[in-house]
Amino acid sequence: MIYLVGTIGFICGFFLGQTILLKILRNVSNEELLDNKSLQWKYGMLNWLIAVLTAASAVWLYNMYFFN
């Protein structure tokens, strides 16, 4: 069950990260996003970090409320 909670948390975190990036990068042109590798690295890592932190938070909350 913990794997299911972690997976759902990761997927939700990934979508949350995409939503945040949509708001942050709305004024950046498509050409800039495709050509600037530093933007891809920086904001790509931000999205994965949000996904991992959300998955870890989901597992922590699951353990706190169901195994305490």
DONUZA-978499 format. One record per residue (C-alpha): x, z, y; residue number from 1; residue in one letter. Coordinates in Angstrom, 2 decimals. Layout:
N
[rec [X, Z, Y], NUM, 'A']
...
***
This chain:
68
[rec [0.00, 0.00, 0.00], 1, 'M']
[rec [2.90, 0.71, 2.33], 2, 'I']
[rec [4.08, -2.90, 1.95], 3, 'Y']
[rec [0.66, -4.15, 2.98], 4, 'L']
[rec [0.65, -1.93, 6.07], 5, 'V']
[rec [4.16, -3.08, 6.98], 6, 'G']
[rec [3.27, -6.74, 6.52], 7, 'T']
[rec [0.10, -6.46, 8.59], 8, 'I']
[rec [2.02, -4.56, 11.27], 9, 'G']
[rec [4.72, -7.26, 11.29], 10, 'F']
[rec [2.19, -10.08, 11.63], 11, 'I']
[rec [0.31, -8.27, 14.40], 12, 'C']
[rec [3.59, -7.54, 16.15], 13, 'G']
[rec [4.62, -11.17, 15.92], 14, 'F']
[rec [1.35, -12.25, 17.56], 15, 'F']
[rec [1.76, -9.53, 20.18], 16, 'L']
[rec [5.26, -10.82, 20.92], 17, 'G']
[rec [3.98, -14.37, 21.25], 18, 'Q']
[rec [1.30, -13.19, 23.68], 19, 'T']
[rec [3.88, -11.35, 25.77], 20, 'I']
[rec [6.16, -14.39, 25.79], 21, 'L']
[rec [3.25, -16.57, 26.86], 22, 'L']
[rec [2.78, -14.35, 29.92], 23, 'K']
[rec [6.51, -14.05, 30.69], 24, 'I']
[rec [7.36, -17.74, 30.30], 25, 'L']
[rec [4.28, -19.34, 31.84], 26, 'R']
[rec [6.23, -20.64, 34.88], 27, 'N']
[rec [9.12, -22.10, 32.86], 28, 'V']
[rec [8.97, -25.84, 32.19], 29, 'S']
[rec [8.91, -27.28, 28.68], 30, 'N']
[rec [12.20, -29.10, 29.32], 31, 'E']
[rec [13.88, -25.84, 30.33], 32, 'E']
[rec [12.56, -24.10, 27.21], 33, 'L']
[rec [13.81, -26.90, 24.96], 34, 'L']
[rec [17.21, -27.39, 26.61], 35, 'D']
[rec [18.33, -23.87, 27.56], 36, 'N']
[rec [19.69, -22.26, 24.39], 37, 'K']
[rec [20.19, -18.88, 26.07], 38, 'S']
[rec [16.46, -18.66, 26.78], 39, 'L']
[rec [15.70, -19.50, 23.16], 40, 'Q']
[rec [18.10, -16.84, 21.89], 41, 'W']
[rec [17.03, -14.12, 24.33], 42, 'K']
[rec [13.27, -14.53, 24.10], 43, 'Y']
[rec [13.31, -15.42, 20.40], 44, 'G']
[rec [15.09, -12.16, 19.63], 45, 'M']
[rec [12.63, -10.30, 21.86], 46, 'L']
[rec [9.75, -11.60, 19.77], 47, 'N']
[rec [11.38, -10.61, 16.47], 48, 'W']
[rec [12.26, -7.19, 17.87], 49, 'L']
[rec [8.65, -6.59, 18.89], 50, 'I']
[rec [7.48, -7.66, 15.42], 51, 'A']
[rec [9.92, -5.34, 13.63], 52, 'V']
[rec [9.14, -2.39, 15.90], 53, 'L']
[rec [5.40, -2.90, 15.41], 54, 'T']
[rec [5.85, -3.03, 11.63], 55, 'A']
[rec [7.94, 0.15, 11.70], 56, 'A']
[rec [5.34, 1.84, 13.89], 57, 'S']
[rec [2.55, 0.82, 11.53], 58, 'A']
[rec [4.43, 2.26, 8.54], 59, 'V']
[rec [5.22, 5.46, 10.46], 60, 'W']
[rec [1.56, 5.90, 11.47], 61, 'L']
[rec [0.44, 5.23, 7.90], 62, 'Y']
[rec [2.82, 7.87, 6.58], 63, 'N']
[rec [1.83, 10.33, 9.28], 64, 'M']
[rec [-1.92, 10.07, 8.72], 65, 'Y']
[rec [-2.17, 9.49, 4.97], 66, 'F']
[rec [0.78, 11.37, 3.51], 67, 'F']
[rec [0.87, 14.44, 5.69], 68, 'N']
***
